[in-house]
Amino acid sequence: MSTSAQSRIAVIGAGPGGLICARVLQRHGITVTVHDQDASRTARDQGGTLDMHPDSGQNALREAGLLEDFLTLARPEGQQMRLVGRDARVLFDAAPPEAAPEDGNPEIDRGRLRDLLLDSLEPGTVRWGHKLTHLESVTGGAHRMHFADGTTTEADLVIGADGAWSKVRRLLSDATPVYTGVTFVETGLDKADTRHPALASLTGDGTMMALDNNQGFIAQRNSHQHIRVYIGMRTDENWHQRAGLDLTDVAAVREALLKEFAGWSRELLGYITDTDTGYVNRPLYALPVPHTWRHTPGLTLLGDAAHLMSPFSGMGANLAMLDGADLARALINDTDIDDAVRAYENLMLPRSAEAAEGAAEGIAGAFAPDSSTQTLAHMSRVH
């Protein structure tokens, strides 16, 4: 029997990677607790859409016994990729492959994926409202977790699945996320097919990108006729402060964005002017590449806590889920919890470094003076 079956295991963070890890452990009779700072599963919007790759995200879902459930929720049509010029002329349009969904990269809304994972766990697994403030070492490699509500608990293994600004990472590494030079301003269109038919048609069924000279629009289909839009700029991290903007002033942000995108087609500027949701400023960060740490008994990381990278790899959530499944499998198979974590880290760290290098190259090419040409060449190779 695995030593992990008698060990106290805690996951910090109820994202896809942490939840997959917990699900796989529970399938094999290992007790695990997940702590998340959100007050409840519905406390905040979970973000846009994810494409699940067969050899990573889908592989993890198969390990969790959830692949068939995922395929019933996924949107294969969401794999469509479209590139347009700043004049809104379509330069490239790749329809979804005519294959079984599990052979491609079908899309799923982040919220739907999270609900699928949460519903698969034993009741009471996730402790909501548990914001980790700090950790301290106790005897035998265990750690005591301190939460903002004043409670504490101990675990033999603490798994940091707590994202970009991970508290767990502070005990393993001095690395902190660095601004990539690119900021997204997120907005959205509701009931797009009926309220915004021209923009819905321009977006298509999947993802539309218009990238040129360090700027661009990325529009993604979500469920229920919602289109999530990312207005991207290579700019300084505090561009809004430099412009004297109050980010809660929707009209002022709209005016500032229209000035930034002067010269773009009226059709594409509709993604700025026709918003139904206001604007959210999202500077993009990444951890140094490669990001490694000295193995420390009782602690490890997965997902963004271990290898935060730009979204231009398309691998962030997929890798997080593969991390979670691989870590769980190592803990199930090994009789020593520390040996299991070492084996997992030896597998995960090289793979994440390779993906992070690709993500850095991807964002550099997408937001460059000749980004339209680079992106067209890349899409043509891939598709």
N, C-alpha and C positions, 0 to 999 in steps of 0.2 A: 504493500500500500504506500502511496506517496506520502512523504512527510507533510506535504501541504495540507493533507486532509485534517491534520491535527493543529495546523498553524493558524494564527489570526492574520487574515489578509484584508487589507483596506485599499480601496481604489479612491483616489481624489479626483473627482470630475466625472459627470455623467454625460460625456460626449460619446460618439460612436465607438472609439477605441476602448474606453473604459468599460462601456456597457457590453461590448463583445467579449472582453476578457472575463467579466463577471458571469455572463451567460454560459460560456464554455466551461468555466470552473464549476458552476452549479450543475451542469449536465453530467459531470463526473463526481458529484457528491461532495464537492469542496465548498465550504462555507466562505462567503465573501461579503463585505459590506462596502457600499458605494456612498461617498459623501459628496454632496454638491451644494454650492453656495446659493443657487436659486431657491426661492421660497416654495416653488412647486414646479411640476413639469410644464405648466402653461404660463410661467412667470414672464417669459420673453419670447420674441420671435426667434426661430431657429435658423433663419437665413435662407439661402436660395436652393439651388438644385445641385445634385451630385451625380456624376457618372460612375457606376460601379464596374471595375475592370474584372475580367474573369480570373486573372492570376493573383489578385490581391483582395479587393473588397468582396467579390463574389465568393472567393475561396474562404474568406473569414466567415461569411454568412453560411456557407455550407458546413463549416466546422461547428457553427452554432446551431445547426439544424433548422435554419430559417431561410434557406435559399428559395424554396418553392413559394413561401409567403412573400418574399421580396419580389419575385417575378410577377406575382399577381398585382402588385402595387406599382411596379416600375412602368416607365413610359419609353418604350423602344424608339418611338418617333422623335423623342427628344435628342437623339444622336445627330440630327441634322446640323451641319456646320456651314455657315454662310459668311463670306467676306465681302464687304462693299467698300467702295471708295468714299472719299469725303463729299463727293457729289451724289451719293446714294446709288450709284450704278453698281450692280452685282458683278463682282469679279470672280467669285468662286462659290459654288453651291454643291455640297455633298449630301445626298439623301442618305438616310439610315441604311445599313447593309441589309440585304434580304437573307437573313439567317435567323436561327433560333435566338431569342433574347439573351440567353446565357452565353452565346458565342460573341456577342458584341459588348458595348458599354452602355446599357440602358440607364436612363436617368430616373432619379427619385428625389422628391423634395426632402430636404433635411429633416423637417418636422415629421414627415411620415416615417422616415427611417428610424428616427429616435423613438417614436411611439411603438414601432414594431419591436425594437430592442427592449424598451421598458416593459412592455406587456409580456415579454418572454421570461422576465425575472420573477423569482419568488416574491410574494408580497412582503413589504418592509425592507427589501434589499437596499433601496436608495433612501438615505437620510437627507431630506431636503432642509434647506436653511442652515447647512453646516459649512460655513465659510472658514477655511483653514487660515489661521493667522501665523502659526509657526509650529515647528517640530523640534523635539529634543530627544537626544539619544538616551536610552535606558539600558539596562543590562542585557547581555546576550544578543546584541544586534537589533533589539526591538526599538521602537520609537513611540513617543507619546505625542499625540496630535492635539493641538489647542485650537478651539474654534471660537468664532466671534461671539457666540451666544454664551460663552463662559464654560462650556462643557469640554471635557477631555476624554480621550480613550487611547488605548495602546494597541499596537499591531506588531507582529513579527516581520511583516513585509508591507511597506507602504508603496503603492504604485502611483506615481505622479502622472495622471492623465488630465492635468489641470491647465492645459493650454499654453498660450504664448507667454504669459507672465507668471508661470508656474512658481508656487511657493516651495514645492518639493525640490525643484531643480537647484535652488539656492544652496542646498546641502551637498550637492554633487558637483556643481560647476559655477564658475564666476561669469559665464557667458550671459549676455543679455541681448534681446532682439535689437537689431539695427534697422533704421529706416532705409527702405530700398530706393528712395528717390521718387516713388510713384504713389499718388493718392487716388483713391476712388471716392467719388461722391455717389452714394447709392440713392436711387429713387425707384418708383414703380408705377405701373399702370394696372388698374383694376378693371375687370370685365372688358379686357382689351379688344376682343373680337367684335363687341357691340359698341363700346364707347370710343375706341381708338382703332378703327378697322385698317387705316393706312399703315399705322405703326405695327399692328399685328401682322399684316401681310409682309411688311419689310423684315420683321423678326423671323418669320417662318415658324416651324414646329420645334426648333431646338435653340441654338445659339447663333446670334448675329454679331459680328465684330466689324467695326469700322475704325481702322488704326492708321494714323498718318502724322508724321512730324511731332513725335512725343506726346500725342494726344489720342483720344479715342472714345468710342462708345462700345459697350458690350451689353447686349440685351439677351436675356435668357427666359424661355418659357418655363413657368411653373404650373402647377395644377390650378384648376378652377379659373382659367382664363387670366391668370395674373402673369404679368411680365415684369421681371426684376431687371433694373437697368443700373449699370455701373458707368459713370462718366469719369474717365481716367485722364490724369495729367502727370507728366514729369515736372515736378515743382518742389519747392521747399516744403518742409514738414508743416510749417506754420503759415501756409499761404493765406489762409483766411484772416489771421491776425494782421499780417502785412497789409491786407486789403481793408482792414478795419471792419470785418464782417462779423455780425452776430449770426451764428449758424442756425439759430431758431427763427430768424427773420426770413421766411420763405421767399418773399418778393426780392429781398436784397441778394440772397444767394442765387436766385434765378438770373437776376441782372448781371451779377458777377460772372456766372458761368457762360452766359451768352457773349460777354465781352471776350472771355478766354477762347471761345470757339467761333469767333468772327471768321467768316469765310467758308464755313461748313454749310452744306446744303440745308434748305428749309426743312426738308423731310427729316433729316437726322436731328436737327435742332428741336424737333417735336418731342424727342426724348427728354429734353430739358423743360420745355414750356408746358407739356401736357400732363405733368406728374399728378398723381392722385394721392401721393403719400408724403410729400415734402422731401427733404434731403438729409442724408446722414453722411458725415465726413468720415472716411475710413482710410487713413494712411496705412500703407502696407509695410510690414516688418518681416525680417528673417533673422534666424540665428546664424552665426558664423559657420562656414563650411570648411572642413568637417567639424561637427560638434561632437566631442567625446568627453568622457569623464572617467576617473579612476573608480573601479568597482568598489562599492561600499555595501557591506552586509545590511540587509533590511530595507534597502531603497532601490528603486529603479524608475525609469521614465518610459512613456510611450507617446506617440502622436506628436502634436505641436510642442509639447513640453520637451520632447527629445530632439525634434528636427523641424522647427517652424520654418516654412519656406513660402515663397510667393505662390499664388494660385495658378501660375502659368506652367506648373508641372502637371496639373490635373491629378496629382497623386496624394495630396494632403490627407483627405479622409480615407482613401484606399489604403495608404500606408498605416495610418492610425489603427484601422481595423485589423490589418494583417499583423501589426505589432501585438494587438490585444490577443488575437487568436494564438500567435506563436508563443507569447509569454504564458498563456494559460496552458497550452500543450506541454511546454517545458516543465511547468510546475506539476502537471498531472503525471508526467512520465518519470521524473527524477525523484529519488528517495531523499535527496538533500535540497532544501529550498535555496541555499546559496549557490550550489552548483547549477541549479535550474536557471537562476537569474543570470549567472555568468554565461551559460550557453545561449540564452536569449540575447543578451547584449552583444555577444560575438557575432550573432547572425544579423541583428537589427542595425547596428551602427554602420557597417560598410554599405549596406543597401540604402540606408537613408542618406548617406553622404553622396552617393551617386545621383539619387533623385534630386537632392538639394542643388547640386551643380547644374542639373538640367533646368531646374526652376529658375535659377539665377540667369542662365543663358536665355530662357524664355522671356522673362520680363525685360531683359536688356534689349532683345530683338523687337518685342511688341511696342516698346516706348523708346524709339530711336528716330533719328531724322528720316530714315528710309524704311520705317516700320511696315508700311503697306507692302513694299516689295519683298521684305524678309518674310512677312507672314504668308503672303501668297505662295512663295517658294516652299515654305514649311508645310502648308496645307496640301499643296500638290504632291509633295513627297509622301506625307502620311496617308492621304486618301487615294 
